[in-house]
């Protein structure tokens, strides 16, 4: 597991993209090198829903984001998992300069107690992903 600082994880996870109008069939993307992030953060006690709401705002305005899922951890009332798939690592990095992302980072940061896990992946395809244009 890769250890990173709080700011890097916040930037990585407070990125938004709605699950775009995706095909209902499984997709395998051969030559495209996608970029994935899976992270777990803990909200300050009692603030998980507020943090999740910030994470989900404006997620449809993220160029290059193929999937963005925020999930409650059923074993921890303060934990949130975020799973992202991008068409490239460059698209992910570029999203960090968007005003909506910067605003989400500013608003969400005070609600975060800790960052438990962070994993970078290279998605190869699956149900719900569309090929990058």
Secondary structure by P-SEA (a helix, b strand, c coil): cccccaaaaaaaccccccccccccbbbbbcccbbbbbbbccccccccaaaaaaaaaccccccccccbbbbbbccccccbbbbbbbcccaaaaaaacccaaaaaaaaaaccccccccbbbbbbccccccccccc
